[in-house]
């Protein structure tokens, strides 16, 4: 465990979806279905076309929303509200994760490409109420999504984060490139992928964080 690599960190930035909870919760399946339904209705296309556009915009613009705004000039707020009307019953409370994040020294935030309300809802379902100092959604970055540099700059500036003393936890490899350039420690949460901007990787976020908290002589 690279404990020494994090001793200078006092700003901890966490993505939300498939980072603070495991992909097995299948929450994004619901989001993708709601996004496709929205695209079908608003653009008057069939299901196959809607899913194709969803994937295309995610790949080219960072999020489906960014593509819809850029290409079709849609209003982001109704979209964000609609696609985050989720059944959170598959999200289980994570007391080990709560303990680990609570014990981290310094400031802790969530930064999601979803809405701020989505961040609050899911973190609440995880039992993480009161653990984070702030929760930021895509609206707080002016609807510009990760991995765009301007999005990171907006959120980090708003929160007062010193990126040279910060760490970023993400499940999307793309979203770690700019934080790495900014001097942040980068942690990929999920299956290992090789990229120059990925410094650390874990599939068990709570265990990874607890080892950082307890240090090289901890018992965890």
Backbone as CSV, one residue per row, in Angstrom:
resi,resn,N_x,N_y,N_z,CA_x,CA_y,CA_z,C_x,C_y,C_z
1,UNK,0.848,-1.207,0.000,0.000,0.000,0.000,0.882,1.255,0.000
2,UNK,0.682,2.155,-0.944,1.543,3.339,-1.071,1.167,4.434,-0.077
3,UNK,1.246,4.110,1.207,0.827,5.052,2.252,1.526,6.398,2.114
4,UNK,2.856,6.360,1.910,3.637,7.589,1.880,3.206,8.524,0.753
5,UNK,2.616,7.967,-0.297,2.212,8.787,-1.444,1.054,9.725,-1.112
6,UNK,0.380,9.491,0.018,-0.817,10.278,0.347,-0.661,11.096,1.631
7,UNK,0.530,11.091,2.239,0.676,11.779,3.524,0.515,13.290,3.405
8,UNK,0.713,13.831,2.193,0.573,15.282,1.994,-0.848,15.690,1.629
9,UNK,-1.742,14.734,1.425,-3.076,15.039,0.887,-4.016,15.532,1.989
10,UNK,-4.622,16.679,1.764,-5.675,17.133,2.669,-6.907,17.653,1.923
11,UNK,-7.015,17.309,0.635,-8.250,17.512,-0.139,-8.546,16.191,-0.851
12,UNK,-9.742,15.662,-0.593,-10.110,14.338,-1.116,-11.360,14.498,-1.984
13,UNK,-11.221,14.190,-3.282,-12.311,14.400,-4.246,-12.789,13.039,-4.742
14,UNK,-14.083,12.781,-4.570,-14.660,11.495,-4.954,-15.713,11.677,-6.033
15,UNK,-15.580,10.904,-7.103,-16.692,10.735,-8.033,-17.800,9.993,-7.280
16,UNK,-18.962,9.900,-7.880,-20.105,9.258,-7.214,-20.422,7.890,-7.815
17,UNK,-20.977,7.897,-9.024,-21.516,6.663,-9.602,-20.415,5.663,-9.924
18,UNK,-20.594,4.434,-9.462,-19.651,3.323,-9.662,-18.289,3.597,-9.027
19,UNK,-18.255,4.583,-8.129,-17.050,4.876,-7.351,-17.339,4.710,-5.867
20,UNK,-18.326,5.442,-5.363,-18.700,5.300,-3.950,-19.581,4.079,-3.713
21,UNK,-20.191,3.566,-4.758,-20.923,2.299,-4.652,-20.464,1.404,-5.807
22,UNK,-20.588,0.089,-5.660,-20.093,-0.819,-6.702,-21.016,-0.875,-7.913
23,UNK,-20.461,-1.174,-9.089,-21.279,-1.272,-10.303,-22.385,-2.318,-10.184
24,UNK,-22.209,-3.284,-9.288,-23.212,-4.339,-9.123,-24.572,-3.790,-8.670
25,UNK,-24.586,-2.578,-8.171,-25.860,-1.964,-7.783,-26.723,-1.646,-9.009
26,UNK,-26.105,-1.617,-10.173,-26.809,-1.438,-11.461,-27.596,-0.124,-11.536
27,UNK,-27.175,0.858,-10.787,-27.897,2.123,-10.794,-27.810,2.805,-12.155
28,UNK,-26.662,2.649,-12.806,-26.497,3.331,-14.092,-27.366,2.706,-15.173
29,UNK,-27.773,1.456,-14.975,-28.732,0.868,-15.922,-30.014,1.688,-15.947
30,UNK,-30.466,2.100,-14.771,-31.674,2.929,-14.680,-31.449,4.284,-15.354
31,UNK,-30.292,4.897,-15.083,-29.997,6.209,-15.650,-29.953,6.135,-17.178
32,UNK,-29.307,5.105,-17.694,-29.211,4.969,-19.154,-30.583,4.780,-19.783
33,UNK,-31.448,4.024,-19.117,-32.802,3.820,-19.630,-33.588,5.134,-19.627
34,UNK,-33.464,5.903,-18.556,-34.165,7.183,-18.461,-33.616,8.185,-19.481
35,UNK,-32.310,8.152,-19.697,-31.727,9.041,-20.713,-32.249,8.688,-22.098
36,UNK,-32.291,7.403,-22.399,-32.778,6.977,-23.710,-34.240,7.364,-23.899
37,UNK,-35.053,7.207,-22.848,-36.468,7.594,-22.928,-36.602,9.085,-23.208
38,UNK,-35.765,9.866,-22.546,-35.796,11.314,-22.752,-35.441,11.652,-24.214
39,UNK,-34.374,11.038,-24.718,-33.932,11.302,-26.091,-35.003,10.874,-27.091
40,UNK,-35.624,9.704,-26.864,-36.687,9.233,-27.752,-37.818,10.260,-27.849
41,UNK,-38.246,10.743,-26.693,-39.383,11.663,-26.660,-39.037,13.029,-27.248
42,UNK,-37.891,13.594,-26.808,-37.563,14.961,-27.194,-37.087,15.062,-28.641
43,UNK,-36.377,14.052,-29.114,-35.850,14.095,-30.485,-36.710,13.296,-31.459
44,UNK,-37.746,12.633,-30.910,-38.682,11.862,-31.742,-37.929,10.801,-32.571
45,UNK,-37.167,9.982,-31.864,-36.419,8.890,-32.509,-36.790,7.578,-31.827
46,UNK,-36.425,6.458,-32.457,-36.732,5.166,-31.863,-35.687,4.792,-30.806
47,UNK,-35.938,3.678,-30.122,-35.085,3.274,-29.009,-33.643,3.019,-29.442
48,UNK,-33.477,2.330,-30.567,-32.131,2.006,-31.043,-31.336,3.279,-31.334
49,UNK,-31.977,4.229,-31.982,-31.316,5.503,-32.291,-30.991,6.267,-31.022
50,UNK,-31.921,6.241,-30.076,-31.714,6.963,-28.818,-30.501,6.423,-28.070
51,UNK,-30.387,5.110,-27.969,-29.246,4.522,-27.273,-27.935,4.794,-28.027
52,UNK,-28.002,4.787,-29.342,-26.810,5.082,-30.135,-26.345,6.521,-29.911
53,UNK,-27.303,7.444,-29.877,-26.956,8.848,-29.634,-26.408,9.036,-28.223
54,UNK,-27.023,8.351,-27.252,-26.558,8.438,-25.865,-25.080,8.057,-25.767
55,UNK,-24.727,6.938,-26.393,-23.338,6.459,-26.348,-22.402,7.394,-27.126
56,UNK,-22.882,7.841,-28.279,-22.078,8.744,-29.125,-21.749,10.038,-28.378
57,UNK,-22.773,10.627,-27.746,-22.556,11.892,-27.054,-21.673,11.696,-25.826
58,UNK,-21.839,10.589,-25.111,-20.986,10.311,-23.954,-19.525,10.247,-24.392
59,UNK,-19.288,9.565,-25.511,-17.915,9.391,-25.994,-17.327,10.706,-26.489
60,UNK,-18.127,11.494,-27.204,-17.595,12.687,-27.863,-17.597,13.929,-26.974
61,UNK,-18.555,13.993,-26.057,-18.721,15.222,-25.274,-18.514,15.030,-23.770
62,UNK,-18.305,13.800,-23.322,-18.106,13.552,-21.902,-19.354,13.081,-21.196
63,UNK,-20.510,13.608,-21.590,-21.808,13.133,-21.086,-22.833,13.219,-22.205
64,UNK,-23.903,12.440,-22.054,-25.029,12.555,-22.982,-25.599,13.961,-22.953
65,UNK,-25.714,14.521,-21.742,-26.264,15.865,-21.585,-25.469,16.886,-22.385
66,UNK,-24.142,16.827,-22.298,-23.321,17.808,-23.009,-23.565,17.735,-24.517
67,UNK,-23.710,16.513,-25.030,-24.004,16.362,-26.446,-25.369,16.917,-26.813
68,UNK,-26.354,16.637,-25.965,-27.712,17.141,-26.228,-27.755,18.669,-26.198
69,UNK,-26.995,19.251,-25.278,-26.952,20.715,-25.211,-26.242,21.292,-26.434
70,UNK,-25.130,20.680,-26.819,-24.322,21.208,-27.914,-25.019,21.047,-29.261
71,UNK,-25.601,19.872,-29.489,-26.160,19.560,-30.807,-27.621,19.983,-30.927
72,UNK,-28.370,19.846,-29.821,-29.825,20.045,-29.898,-30.339,21.192,-29.029
73,UNK,-29.421,21.856,-28.307,-29.780,23.031,-27.519,-30.869,22.746,-26.483
74,UNK,-30.781,21.574,-25.836,-31.813,21.248,-24.852,-31.569,21.988,-23.542
75,UNK,-32.625,22.172,-22.766,-32.560,22.793,-21.442,-32.060,21.736,-20.449
76,UNK,-30.931,21.959,-19.782,-30.349,20.896,-18.964,-31.117,20.552,-17.691
77,UNK,-31.769,21.515,-17.077,-32.359,21.254,-15.762,-33.499,20.230,-15.778
78,UNK,-34.467,20.339,-16.699,-35.502,19.293,-16.752,-34.921,17.920,-17.054
79,UNK,-33.907,17.891,-17.920,-33.242,16.630,-18.250,-32.614,16.024,-17.000
80,UNK,-31.837,16.815,-16.273,-31.164,16.312,-15.076,-32.164,15.785,-14.057
81,UNK,-33.268,16.495,-13.909,-34.297,16.047,-12.966,-34.881,14.709,-13.405
82,UNK,-35.201,14.604,-14.672,-35.881,13.403,-15.170,-34.996,12.162,-15.112
83,UNK,-33.736,12.285,-15.508,-32.891,11.084,-15.617,-32.352,10.614,-14.266
84,UNK,-32.634,11.378,-13.196,-32.185,10.948,-11.869,-33.348,10.576,-10.952
85,UNK,-34.493,10.263,-11.534,-35.617,9.747,-10.756,-35.428,8.242,-10.583
86,UNK,-34.653,7.856,-9.582,-34.151,6.488,-9.493,-34.710,5.730,-8.303
87,UNK,-34.758,4.418,-8.461,-35.029,3.500,-7.359,-33.685,3.177,-6.712
88,UNK,-33.491,3.639,-5.479,-32.203,3.461,-4.803,-32.178,2.244,-3.885
89,UNK,-33.151,1.347,-4.057,-33.247,0.210,-3.129,-32.058,-0.748,-3.242
90,UNK,-31.345,-0.717,-4.384,-30.161,-1.569,-4.533,-28.902,-0.950,-3.926
91,UNK,-29.014,0.287,-3.452,-27.885,0.942,-2.808,-27.917,0.604,-1.321
92,UNK,-26.902,-0.084,-0.865,-26.836,-0.507,0.535,-25.936,0.426,1.332
93,UNK,-26.313,0.657,2.574,-25.473,1.470,3.452,-24.083,0.855,3.556
94,UNK,-23.088,1.716,3.621,-21.689,1.272,3.607,-20.966,1.815,4.842
95,UNK,-21.189,1.199,6.003,-20.581,1.721,7.236,-19.061,1.713,7.223
96,UNK,-18.440,0.730,6.578,-16.974,0.709,6.501,-16.456,1.892,5.700
97,UNK,-17.156,2.204,4.611,-16.770,3.351,3.790,-16.978,4.647,4.564
98,UNK,-18.079,4.724,5.293,-18.333,5.922,6.111,-17.210,6.135,7.122
99,UNK,-16.817,5.059,7.800,-15.751,5.172,8.798,-14.444,5.621,8.161
100,UNK,-14.128,5.037,6.991,-12.857,5.342,6.332,-12.805,6.788,5.852
101,UNK,-13.879,7.245,5.188,-13.895,8.627,4.683,-13.910,9.618,5.843
102,UNK,-14.671,9.304,6.878,-14.741,10.191,8.042,-13.376,10.389,8.679
103,UNK,-12.548,9.347,8.635,-11.239,9.394,9.293,-10.165,10.080,8.459
104,UNK,-10.442,10.368,7.182,-9.448,11.036,6.347,-9.199,12.453,6.863
105,UNK,-7.944,12.882,6.882,-7.648,14.247,7.334,-7.944,15.264,6.238
106,UNK,-8.572,16.365,6.604,-8.781,17.419,5.624,-10.196,17.482,5.080
107,UNK,-10.316,18.081,3.900,-11.615,18.374,3.291,-11.991,17.281,2.309
108,UNK,-13.269,16.895,2.330,-13.745,15.800,1.487,-14.970,16.261,0.703
109,UNK,-14.958,16.053,-0.627,-16.091,16.451,-1.452,-16.462,15.340,-2.432
110,UNK,-17.716,15.397,-2.880,-18.178,14.593,-4.015,-18.263,15.519,-5.217
111,UNK,-17.787,15.039,-6.361,-17.927,15.772,-7.618,-18.398,14.793,-8.682
112,UNK,-19.652,14.949,-9.089,-20.286,14.038,-10.031,-20.684,14.757,-11.313
113,UNK,-20.690,14.014,-12.424,-21.248,14.522,-13.678,-22.765,14.455,-13.674
114,UNK,-23.341,13.841,-12.652,-24.786,13.882,-12.454,-25.173,15.190,-11.782
115,UNK,-26.407,15.266,-11.321,-26.861,16.482,-10.665,-26.442,16.494,-9.201
116,UNK,-26.426,17.687,-8.614,-26.135,17.812,-7.186,-27.157,17.036,-6.356
117,UNK,-28.415,17.100,-6.752,-29.458,16.365,-6.027,-29.212,14.857,-6.091
118,UNK,-28.744,14.380,-7.230,-28.390,12.963,-7.368,-27.278,12.606,-6.391
119,UNK,-26.282,13.470,-6.289,-25.192,13.242,-5.345,-25.689,13.147,-3.913
120,UNK,-26.596,14.022,-3.561,-27.132,14.006,-2.195,-27.982,12.768,-1.952
121,UNK,-28.786,12.388,-2.931,-29.655,11.230,-2.773,-28.891,9.931,-2.619
122,UNK,-27.909,9.725,-3.484,-27.154,8.477,-3.458,-26.246,8.413,-2.232
123,UNK,-25.593,9.524,-1.910,-24.727,9.502,-0.729,-25.552,9.274,0.534
124,UNK,-26.781,9.777,0.556,-27.660,9.516,1.685,-28.040,8.050,1.780
125,UNK,-28.332,7.441,0.626,-28.680,6.013,0.604,-27.506,5.152,1.064
126,UNK,-26.289,5.633,0.830,-25.090,4.920,1.267,-24.799,5.123,2.754
127,UNK,-25.574,5.987,3.389,-25.330,6.277,4.801,-24.176,7.228,5.013
128,UNK,-23.916,8.072,4.014,-22.775,8.978,4.087,-23.187,10.413,4.387
129,UNK,-24.389,10.613,4.903,-24.835,11.955,5.272,-23.853,12.577,6.256
130,UNK,-23.491,13.829,6.007,-22.633,14.548,6.941,-21.156,14.226,6.837
131,UNK,-20.788,13.288,5.973,-19.384,12.896,5.832,-18.624,13.883,4.949
132,UNK,-19.304,14.424,3.943,-18.648,15.284,2.965,-18.874,16.757,3.294
133,UNK,-17.849,17.556,2.999,-17.942,18.995,3.235,-18.754,19.697,2.160
134,UNK,-18.827,19.103,0.969,-19.618,19.680,-0.121,-19.899,18.601,-1.154
135,UNK,-20.991,18.799,-1.898,-21.346,17.924,-3.014,-21.570,18.811,-4.234
136,UNK,-20.848,18.529,-5.301,-20.954,19.304,-6.529,-21.474,18.434,-7.662
137,UNK,-22.386,18.997,-8.441,-22.907,18.333,-9.628,-22.484,19.073,-10.883
138,UNK,-22.911,18.543,-12.019,-22.505,19.136,-13.301,-23.008,20.575,-13.433
139,UNK,-24.126,20.904,-12.763,-24.629,22.278,-12.848,-23.664,23.267,-12.194
140,UNK,-22.894,22.783,-11.199,-21.928,23.656,-10.523,-20.718,23.961,-11.389
141,UNK,-20.531,23.193,-12.456,-19.463,23.447,-13.429,-20.023,24.115,-14.681
142,UNK,-21.179,24.749,-14.550,-21.795,25.406,-15.703,-22.249,24.430,-16.766
143,UNK,-22.558,23.186,-16.346,-23.010,22.078,-17.213,-21.906,21.545,-18.117
144,UNK,-20.691,22.023,-17.930,-19.550,21.423,-18.623,-19.128,20.183,-17.834
145,UNK,-19.024,19.024,-18.475,-18.753,17.795,-17.732,-17.258,17.458,-17.630
146,UNK,-16.923,16.663,-16.624,-15.658,15.932,-16.713,-15.730,15.104,-17.989
147,UNK,-14.632,14.910,-18.742,-13.234,15.210,-18.413,-12.720,16.563,-18.896
148,UNK,-13.591,17.520,-19.206,-13.155,18.824,-19.703,-12.373,19.563,-18.612
149,UNK,-11.211,20.096,-18.968,-10.380,20.818,-17.992,-11.151,21.960,-17.328
150,UNK,-11.974,22.657,-18.116,-12.717,23.795,-17.563,-13.653,23.372,-16.435
151,UNK,-14.186,22.155,-16.529,-15.085,21.664,-15.478,-14.322,21.475,-14.175
152,UNK,-13.175,20.814,-14.238,-12.362,20.629,-13.044,-11.928,21.972,-12.467
153,UNK,-11.496,22.880,-13.331,-11.029,24.181,-12.860,-12.131,24.935,-12.130
154,UNK,-13.347,24.856,-12.655,-14.471,25.551,-12.041,-14.767,24.988,-10.646
155,UNK,-14.850,23.672,-10.539,-15.186,23.053,-9.247,-14.062,23.261,-8.238
156,UNK,-12.832,23.032,-8.657,-11.712,23.147,-7.723,-11.516,24.590,-7.275
157,UNK,-11.744,25.552,-8.182,-11.658,26.959,-7.824,-12.766,27.339,-6.853
158,UNK,-13.989,26.877,-7.142,-15.130,27.167,-6.271,-14.887,26.645,-4.857
159,UNK,-14.309,25.443,-4.767,-14.129,24.814,-3.459,-12.830,25.240,-2.780
160,UNK,-11.937,25.892,-3.508,-10.672,26.304,-2.922,-9.669,25.176,-2.769
161,UNK,-9.723,24.208,-3.669,-8.843,23.038,-3.574,-7.449,23.350,-4.100
162,UNK,-6.455,23.000,-3.312,-5.069,23.044,-3.749,-4.766,21.698,-4.382
163,UNK,-4.691,21.657,-5.700,-4.573,20.367,-6.390,-3.246,19.665,-6.106
164,UNK,-2.251,20.408,-5.691,-0.961,19.775,-5.350,-1.049,19.012,-4.026
165,UNK,-2.133,19.234,-3.291,-2.334,18.551,-2.014,-3.654,17.775,-2.022
166,UNK,-4.005,17.258,-3.201,-5.321,16.637,-3.372,-5.210,15.271,-4.030
167,UNK,-6.267,14.473,-3.843,-6.381,13.159,-4.477,-7.750,13.036,-5.118
168,UNK,-7.804,12.349,-6.256,-9.049,12.162,-7.011,-9.328,10.676,-7.158
169,UNK,-10.570,10.282,-6.832,-11.008,8.889,-6.920,-12.104,8.800,-7.968
170,UNK,-11.903,7.959,-8.981,-12.796,7.908,-10.144,-12.849,6.501,-10.717
171,UNK,-14.011,6.129,-11.298,-14.112,4.857,-12.013,-13.885,5.022,-13.508
172,UNK,-13.913,6.252,-14.020,-13.743,6.518,-15.450,-12.314,6.989,-15.699
173,UNK,-11.552,6.175,-16.433,-10.146,6.482,-16.687,-9.982,7.881,-17.293
174,UNK,-10.883,8.263,-18.166,-10.775,9.569,-18.835,-10.737,10.716,-17.843
175,UNK,-11.471,10.542,-16.746,-11.657,11.645,-15.803,-10.498,11.816,-14.828
176,UNK,-9.453,11.009,-14.983,-8.278,11.146,-14.127,-7.110,11.842,-14.824
177,UNK,-7.210,12.046,-16.124,-6.091,12.630,-16.878,-5.818,14.072,-16.458
178,UNK,-6.845,14.904,-16.441,-6.655,16.317,-16.083,-6.263,16.465,-14.610
179,UNK,-6.922,15.772,-13.665,-6.448,15.857,-12.275,-4.974,15.495,-12.129
180,UNK,-4.529,14.481,-12.865,-3.114,14.109,-12.818,-2.241,15.254,-13.319
181,UNK,-2.656,15.899,-14.409,-1.901,17.041,-14.934,-1.852,18.192,-13.936
182,UNK,-2.902,18.291,-13.118,-2.984,19.367,-12.125,-2.188,19.062,-10.858
183,UNK,-1.579,17.886,-10.804,-0.766,17.544,-9.649,-1.449,16.717,-8.586
184,UNK,-2.646,16.234,-8.876,-3.374,15.427,-7.910,-2.902,13.972,-7.939
185,UNK,-3.014,13.295,-6.803,-2.868,11.852,-6.776,-4.119,11.247,-7.402
186,UNK,-3.955,10.258,-8.272,-5.100,9.679,-8.966,-5.280,8.226,-8.574
187,UNK,-6.544,7.880,-8.297,-6.884,6.511,-7.909,-8.038,6.036,-8.780
188,UNK,-7.811,5.003,-9.555,-8.865,4.377,-10.348,-9.607,3.385,-9.470
189,UNK,-10.909,3.571,-9.338,-11.737,2.664,-8.544,-12.441,1.722,-9.511
190,UNK,-11.944,0.493,-9.599,-12.488,-0.476,-10.544,-11.375,-1.345,-11.085
191,UNK,-11.690,-2.164,-12.089,-10.675,-3.056,-12.677,-9.464,-2.274,-13.173
192,UNK,-8.304,-2.868,-13.024,-7.064,-2.188,-13.363,-6.973,-1.888,-14.859
193,UNK,-6.552,-0.683,-15.177,-6.237,-0.287,-16.546,-4.902,0.441,-16.520
194,UNK,-4.127,0.246,-17.545,-2.811,0.864,-17.613,-2.897,2.175,-18.381
195,UNK,-2.513,3.240,-17.723,-2.439,4.547,-18.368,-1.458,5.396,-17.565
196,UNK,-0.743,6.303,-18.224,0.274,7.089,-17.532,-0.283,7.933,-16.385
197,UNK,-1.569,8.289,-16.482,-2.147,9.184,-15.475,-2.843,8.428,-14.336
198,UNK,-2.787,7.109,-14.338,-3.358,6.325,-13.237,-2.216,5.893,-12.320
199,UNK,-2.226,6.439,-11.113,-1.136,6.155,-10.179,-1.455,4.998,-9.236
200,UNK,-2.731,4.861,-8.896,-3.142,3.808,-7.969,-4.475,3.241,-8.435
201,UNK,-4.772,2.028,-7.995,-6.005,1.362,-8.418,-6.510,0.485,-7.285
202,UNK,-7.828,0.438,-7.134,-8.434,-0.445,-6.140,-9.836,-0.829,-6.589
203,UNK,-10.250,-2.017,-6.201,-11.649,-2.419,-6.393,-12.375,-2.461,-5.058
204,UNK,-11.695,-2.051,-3.982,-12.301,-1.992,-2.651,-11.934,-0.653,-2.033
205,UNK,-12.762,0.354,-2.295,-12.442,1.724,-1.887,-12.316,1.841,-0.372
206,UNK,-13.231,1.230,0.365,-13.187,1.337,1.823,-11.876,0.782,2.375
207,UNK,-11.452,-0.380,1.887,-10.211,-0.991,2.365,-9.001,-0.143,1.988
208,UNK,-9.006,0.406,0.781,-7.905,1.259,0.327,-7.771,2.471,1.240
209,UNK,-8.905,3.128,1.517,-8.879,4.328,2.349,-8.488,3.995,3.786
210,UNK,-8.966,2.878,4.300,-8.648,2.531,5.677,-7.158,2.281,5.843
211,UNK,-6.535,1.713,4.829,-5.088,1.521,4.906,-4.345,2.847,4.905
212,UNK,-4.877,3.834,4.178,-4.275,5.153,4.212,-4.443,5.785,5.588
213,UNK,-5.612,5.593,6.189,-5.906,6.182,7.494,-5.033,5.550,8.573
214,UNK,-4.904,4.236,8.526,-4.204,3.523,9.591,-2.698,3.535,9.419
215,UNK,-2.240,3.796,8.192,-0.817,3.914,7.974,-0.125,2.577,7.840
216,UNK,1.190,2.601,7.684,1.940,1.381,7.409,1.943,0.383,8.558
217,UNK,1.609,0.850,9.770,1.628,-0.061,10.919,0.221,-0.375,11.415
218,UNK,-0.782,-0.067,10.569,-2.166,-0.322,10.960,-2.469,-1.803,10.997
219,UNK,-3.646,-2.118,11.524,-4.040,-3.509,11.691,-5.006,-3.960,10.624
220,UNK,-5.476,-3.028,9.768,-6.519,-3.393,8.795,-5.938,-4.211,7.661
